[in-house]
Amino acid sequence: MIFAAILAGGIGSRMGGTDIPKQFLTLGDKPVIVHTIEKFAINEKIDKIIVLTPQNYINHTNHLIEMHIPNKEDIIVIEGGETRNDTIMNSINYIDENFGIDDDSIILTHDSVRPFVTHRIIEDNIDVARKYGACDTVVPATDTIVESINGETIESIPVRDYYYQGQTPQSFNIKKLFNLINSLTEEESNILTDACKIFTLKDEDVHLVKGEVTNIKITYPYDLKLANTILEDIHD
């Protein structure tokens, strides 16, 4: 089976000026999270969509799905975890307990606040994860990358041609991801930033999927303004 895990467990502290998590803010005529779920709901290859939210937003999320998404029977809302990887692990545990995991099971993990993911990106993630077991959606870095250890002076300026900006989805063979997570030491767990790093820490290949510059993550107030502009352009 193929699963999508929509990661909506954060509270959006960087958005500022709002009492609700950023994934529930309005974009156009509906919440950001609804736009995101819709992109996966129309893909016929995806068997189940698992949306992971803060516990006190589960009922609200279910209500939004009822209001906006007609083919909602394959969408499940459960509680996320304290960290991003805890949230992913919650989704894997739910899959294992309710559907089972075999050697071909695939999971696409996606930020709930990236509402402009395209059908092509989703399809490429499915294909590459099936073939290689792990992939990350990326775009080439456009700005010069500057490394500074102390935050005051430059240590190095790497060759930009070798650097990419990570997006989502990040997609995996579930059994392989599960086994690697369980093999992490405490020290390794403490330095994780995302699921792809689990693979790199264990010297496992993560293949690249071409992203899109419009596949933005809504983090700051400016991002929401930009997202509304992108949405208007799509509808024009």
Secondary structure as the mmCIF struct_conf table of DSSP 4:
data_model
#
loop_
_struct_conf.conf_type_id
_struct_conf.id
_struct_conf.beg_label_comp_id
_struct_conf.beg_label_asym_id
_struct_conf.beg_label_seq_id
_struct_conf.end_label_comp_id
_struct_conf.end_label_asym_id
_struct_conf.end_label_seq_id
STRN STRN1 ILE A 2 LEU A 7
TURN_TY1_P TURN_TY1_P1 SER A 13 MET A 15
BEND BEND1 GLY A 17 GLY A 17
BEND BEND2 ASP A 19 ILE A 20
HELX_RH_3T_P HELX_RH_3T_P1 LYS A 22 PHE A 24
BEND BEND3 LEU A 25 LEU A 25
STRN STRN2 THR A 26 LEU A 27
TURN_TY1_P TURN_TY1_P2 GLY A 28 ASP A 29
STRN STRN3 LYS A 30 PRO A 31
HELX_RH_AL_P HELX_RH_AL_P1 VAL A 32 ALA A 41
TURN_TY1_P TURN_TY1_P3 ILE A 42 ILE A 42
TURN_TY1_P TURN_TY1_P4 GLU A 44 LYS A 45
STRN STRN4 LYS A 48 THR A 53
HELX_RH_3T_P HELX_RH_3T_P2 GLN A 55 TYR A 57
HELX_RH_AL_P HELX_RH_AL_P2 ILE A 58 HIS A 68
BEND BEND4 PRO A 70 ASN A 71
TURN_TY1_P TURN_TY1_P5 GLU A 73 ASP A 74
STRN STRN5 ILE A 75 GLU A 79
BEND BEND5 GLU A 82 THR A 83
HELX_RH_AL_P HELX_RH_AL_P3 ARG A 84 ASN A 98
TURN_TY1_P TURN_TY1_P6 PHE A 99 PHE A 99
TURN_TY1_P TURN_TY1_P7 ASP A 103 ASP A 104
STRN STRN6 ILE A 106 ASP A 111
TURN_TY1_P TURN_TY1_P8 SER A 112 VAL A 113
TURN_TY1_P TURN_TY1_P9 PRO A 115 PHE A 116
HELX_RH_AL_P HELX_RH_AL_P4 HIS A 119 TYR A 132
BEND BEND6 GLY A 133 GLY A 133
STRN STRN7 ALA A 134 PRO A 140
BEND BEND7 ASP A 143 ASP A 143
HELX_LH_PP_P HELX_LH_PP_P1 THR A 144 ILE A 145
STRN STRN8 GLU A 147 GLU A 147
BEND BEND8 ILE A 149 THR A 153
STRN STRN9 SER A 156 SER A 156
HELX_RH_3T_P HELX_RH_3T_P3 ARG A 160 TYR A 162
STRN STRN10 TYR A 164 ASN A 173
HELX_RH_AL_P HELX_RH_AL_P5 ILE A 174 ASN A 182
TURN_TY1_P TURN_TY1_P10 SER A 183 SER A 183
HELX_RH_AL_P HELX_RH_AL_P6 GLU A 186 ASN A 190
TURN_TY1_P TURN_TY1_P11 ILE A 191 ILE A 191
BEND BEND9 ASP A 194 ASP A 194
HELX_RH_AL_P HELX_RH_AL_P7 ALA A 195 LEU A 201
TURN_TY1_P TURN_TY1_P12 LYS A 202 ASP A 203
STRN STRN11 HIS A 207 LYS A 210
TURN_TY1_P TURN_TY1_P13 VAL A 213 THR A 214
BEND BEND10 TYR A 220 TYR A 220
HELX_RH_AL_P HELX_RH_AL_P8 PRO A 221 HIS A 235
#
